[in-house]
C-alpha cells in the first residue's frame, strides 16, 4: 500500500513529466503571440510585394509606350528596327 509520502512523490514526479492546465494555457498564449508576429510579417511582405508588382506593371506600360514611340520615329525616318 502506498503511503502519503509515496503519493506526494508520485504527484511531484508527474508535475515534471506532464504538462498542467496552467502550462498549456501559457503555451497557448505564447503560440498566439508568435502567430500574431508571423501574421504581421506576412502582411508587411504582402504589402511590399503588391507595391512592387504595381510598380512593375507601370514600368512595363512605360517601356511599351517608349517602344511604340521609337517605332513611329523609325517609320518616319525610314529605318527598319529589328529586335
GILIN-V92770 format. One record per residue. N is the residue number from 1. PHI is phi in degrees with one decimal (* if undefined). Layout:
n=(N,N)
phi=(PHI,PHI)
This chain:
n=(1,2,3,4,5,6,7,8,9,10,11,12,13,14,15,16,17,18,19,20,21,22,23,24,25,26,27,28,29,30,31,32,33,34,35,36,37,38,39,40,41,42,43,44,45,46,47,48,49,50,51,52,53,54,55,56,57,58,59,60,61,62,63,64,65,66,67,68,69,70,71,72,73,74,75,76,77,78,79,80,81,82,83)
phi=(*,-82.1,-92.8,-60.7,-63.5,-63.7,-63.6,-62.6,-64.9,-63.8,-62.3,-64.4,-65.3,-69.3,-63.3,-76.1,-91.9,-102.8,-77.1,-92.4,-62.1,-65.2,-61.0,-66.0,-65.4,-64.8,-63.5,-61.5,-64.7,-64.7,-64.3,-62.8,-66.0,-62.3,-63.6,-62.8,-63.8,-64.3,-63.1,-63.0,-64.3,-64.6,-62.3,-64.2,-64.7,-62.5,-65.0,-65.3,-64.2,-62.5,-63.2,-63.8,-64.5,-63.7,-64.8,-66.4,-64.5,-63.3,-65.1,-62.0,-62.9,-65.9,-63.3,-60.4,-64.3,-65.2,-62.9,-62.5,-63.8,-63.1,-62.3,-64.0,-64.4,-63.4,-62.0,-67.2,-89.1,77.4,-106.4,-95.2,-93.6,-121.2,-154.3)
